[in-house]
């Protein structure tokens, strides 16, 4: 029964993102799915859950910052995420005046989709991007309204970020922010059987901007 349940979880996640089911060998071992793009929607699908409602109030700290946790019985709580960087250190060395990528109003969705699809071209690149502050079930995102985005979450064209800042007073879908960050590949553990790369921004600085930029984009 346990083996059948694990296979069902794999089938949900891979069907959602790739329309196919890669074969993951072994039972009871954590397999790395290199051709799987891990997103918040992937996690929900792998857990057999329907998409959850947006939480209008940020949950502190970010889910990504917690790492591996265990319940009172000593069992690992899934999903959990592994990050191998030091935000406090990177805050001091980030090239604020000359980042590698500045995401503007044009090709906003195109750029975000390309991060997901061709992440090897962007790994560790420094980025400045503006958009709405978004919080969905303890996860932080930056994004805008726009066309359907296959890898995005919550009906926005968005990208997840990890931060150590306090976002008290930031309003989901209303507060406009400028984010300085580094494109990172973490490791997401969906269950004891599935592990996959997790693409996100390490946010070294998030500024609340007193104006709203172009909240709806076309491409």
Wavefront OBJ file of the C-alpha trace (Angstrom):
o trace
v 0.000 0.000 0.000
v 2.826 2.387 0.852
v 4.479 1.747 -2.517
v 1.190 2.384 -4.361
v 0.633 5.646 -2.471
v 4.150 6.855 -3.329
v 3.619 6.094 -7.008
v 0.339 8.019 -7.012
v 2.087 11.070 -5.515
v 4.758 10.944 -8.209
v 2.170 10.627 -10.957
v 0.272 13.728 -9.710
v 3.348 15.944 -9.680
v 4.847 14.909 -12.975
v 1.524 14.929 -14.867
v 0.891 18.494 -13.689
v 4.173 19.896 -14.974
v 5.369 17.715 -17.817
v 2.406 15.690 -19.027
v 4.420 12.528 -18.512
v 5.576 10.250 -15.719
v 9.331 9.731 -15.495
v 10.349 6.441 -13.958
v 11.883 6.848 -10.525
v 13.543 3.611 -9.500
v 13.706 2.235 -6.001
v 11.346 2.129 -3.062
v 11.798 3.809 0.304
v 14.657 5.969 -0.993
v 14.507 9.652 -1.829
v 14.903 10.079 -5.585
v 16.032 13.278 -7.284
v 13.728 14.210 -10.161
v 16.061 16.307 -12.296
v 13.484 16.976 -15.032
v 10.796 18.142 -12.626
v 10.236 21.834 -11.890
v 9.252 22.166 -8.254
v 6.756 24.931 -7.519
v 4.161 25.610 -4.837
v 1.559 23.995 -7.123
v 3.741 20.898 -7.481
v 3.872 20.442 -3.734
v 0.096 20.671 -3.437
v -0.418 18.181 -6.253
v 2.064 15.727 -4.760
v 0.214 15.908 -1.458
v -3.089 15.281 -3.225
v -4.439 18.698 -2.224
v -6.570 21.163 -4.126
v -5.032 24.641 -4.652
v -5.173 26.532 -1.374
v -6.577 29.973 -0.801
v -4.314 32.998 -0.670
v -3.547 34.192 2.838
v -3.788 38.005 2.932
v -1.522 38.276 5.985
v 2.125 37.153 5.777
v 3.090 34.148 7.870
v 6.391 34.623 9.678
v 8.881 33.190 9.134
v 8.761 32.111 5.518
v 8.150 28.403 4.987
v 11.397 28.241 3.035
v 13.425 29.427 6.021
v 12.384 26.620 8.319
v 14.263 23.718 6.765
v 13.634 20.222 8.041
v 11.338 19.905 11.047
v 9.959 16.919 12.933
v 6.662 16.303 14.664
v 6.240 15.151 18.271
v 6.724 11.544 17.156
v 10.039 12.320 15.496
v 8.697 12.022 11.959
v 9.960 14.441 9.316
v 7.381 17.042 8.279
v 7.074 17.376 4.499
v 7.560 19.387 2.403
v 10.794 21.007 3.521
v 13.466 22.957 1.668
v 17.266 23.033 1.768
v 19.040 26.306 1.002
v 22.823 26.622 0.823
v 23.523 30.332 1.065
v 23.904 33.060 3.648
v 21.512 35.979 3.096
v 23.231 38.171 5.696
v 26.572 37.723 3.933
v 25.142 38.209 0.447
v 23.433 41.448 1.499
v 26.888 43.020 1.850
v 28.322 41.879 -1.482
v 25.309 42.252 -3.792
v 25.975 44.608 -6.760
v 23.007 46.906 -6.124
v 24.022 49.386 -8.839
v 24.830 46.884 -11.585
v 22.872 43.610 -11.316
v 23.068 41.040 -14.088
v 19.345 41.280 -14.901
v 16.830 44.104 -14.543
v 13.297 42.854 -15.198
v 11.187 45.628 -16.723
v 7.580 45.990 -17.834
v 8.218 44.398 -21.228
v 8.611 40.605 -21.430
v 7.970 40.243 -17.695
v 6.234 36.869 -18.038
v 8.641 35.764 -20.752
v 11.589 36.369 -18.448
v 10.047 34.548 -15.483
v 9.061 31.568 -17.632
v 12.584 31.399 -19.007
v 13.975 31.218 -15.471
v 11.890 28.117 -14.895
v 12.581 26.518 -18.262
v 16.295 27.285 -18.646
v 17.502 27.811 -15.111
v 21.030 26.638 -15.888
v 21.455 29.864 -17.874
v 20.526 31.984 -14.851
v 21.926 30.167 -11.827
v 23.446 32.668 -9.332
v 22.624 35.671 -11.535
v 21.810 38.880 -9.665
v 18.388 40.392 -10.326
v 16.332 43.520 -9.696
v 12.595 43.100 -10.213
v 9.473 45.051 -9.235
v 5.949 43.833 -8.623
v 3.285 43.202 -6.035
v 4.172 41.607 -2.723
v 2.346 38.277 -2.574
v 2.028 35.751 0.224
v 0.468 32.343 -0.292
v 0.344 29.921 2.641
v 3.546 31.208 4.191
v 5.427 31.425 0.898
v 6.534 34.809 -0.478
v 6.245 35.813 -4.137
v 6.778 38.890 -6.283
v 4.570 39.258 -9.331
v 2.022 41.094 -11.440
v -1.311 40.432 -13.084
v -1.071 39.083 -16.598
v -1.526 36.164 -18.976
v -1.683 32.597 -17.765
v 1.724 31.497 -16.520
v 2.197 27.693 -16.476
v 4.606 27.661 -13.537
v 3.202 30.559 -11.525
v 1.047 30.544 -8.394
v -2.148 32.214 -7.208
v -3.308 33.618 -10.551
v -0.343 35.987 -10.888
v 2.752 36.039 -13.065
v 5.113 35.557 -10.150
v 8.292 34.045 -8.776
v 8.927 32.802 -5.266
v 11.522 34.374 -3.008
v 13.186 33.632 0.308
v 13.885 36.478 2.712
v 14.826 37.169 6.315
v 12.993 40.524 6.381
v 9.932 41.365 8.452
v 6.960 42.026 6.174
v 4.553 43.320 8.779
v 2.347 45.926 7.104
v 2.911 44.571 3.618
v -0.421 43.821 1.930
v -0.851 40.912 -0.457
v -1.544 42.095 -3.999
v -1.408 45.761 -2.998
v 2.056 46.655 -1.678
v 4.434 47.402 -4.545
v 7.993 46.234 -3.943
v 11.412 46.313 -5.527
v 13.391 43.149 -4.897
v 17.147 42.749 -5.132
v 17.978 39.071 -5.278
v 20.016 36.174 -6.554
v 18.548 33.325 -8.574
v 19.094 30.185 -6.543
v 18.493 26.476 -6.848
v 17.461 24.905 -3.578
v 16.334 21.364 -2.937
v 12.707 20.654 -2.155
v 11.728 17.457 -0.374
v 8.084 16.784 -1.246
v 7.926 13.425 0.524
v 10.301 10.687 1.593
v 10.181 9.442 -2.000
v 10.437 12.638 -4.058
v 13.097 15.345 -4.106
v 13.410 17.982 -6.821
v 15.299 21.206 -7.595
v 13.504 24.308 -6.368
v 14.094 27.588 -8.222
v 13.626 30.853 -6.340
v 15.138 34.228 -5.544
v 17.337 34.747 -2.518
v 16.083 38.216 -1.596
v 18.931 40.259 -0.142
v 16.780 43.405 -0.016
v 13.062 44.084 -0.459
v 11.928 47.721 -0.612
v 8.391 48.973 -0.207
v 7.836 51.470 -3.043
v 5.419 54.390 -2.438
v 3.947 54.081 -5.929
v 2.517 51.251 -7.999
v 4.175 50.391 -11.259
v 2.560 48.609 -14.166
v 0.438 46.100 -12.274
v -0.828 44.252 -15.345
v 1.555 43.051 -18.029
v 0.875 41.658 -21.490
v 3.892 39.467 -22.136
l 1 2 3 4 5 6 7 8 9 10 11 12 13 14 15 16 17 18 19 20 21 22 23 24 25 26 27 28 29 30 31 32 33 34 35 36 37 38 39 40 41 42 43 44 45 46 47 48 49 50 51 52 53 54 55 56 57 58 59 60 61 62 63 64 65 66 67 68 69 70 71 72 73 74 75 76 77 78 79 80 81 82 83 84 85 86 87 88 89 90 91 92 93 94 95 96 97 98 99 100 101 102 103 104 105 106 107 108 109 110 111 112 113 114 115 116 117 118 119 120 121 122 123 124 125 126 127 128 129 130 131 132 133 134 135 136 137 138 139 140 141 142 143 144 145 146 147 148 149 150 151 152 153 154 155 156 157 158 159 160 161 162 163 164 165 166 167 168 169 170 171 172 173 174 175 176 177 178 179 180 181 182 183 184 185 186 187 188 189 190 191 192 193 194 195 196 197 198 199 200 201 202 203 204 205 206 207 208 209 210 211 212 213 214 215 216 217 218 219
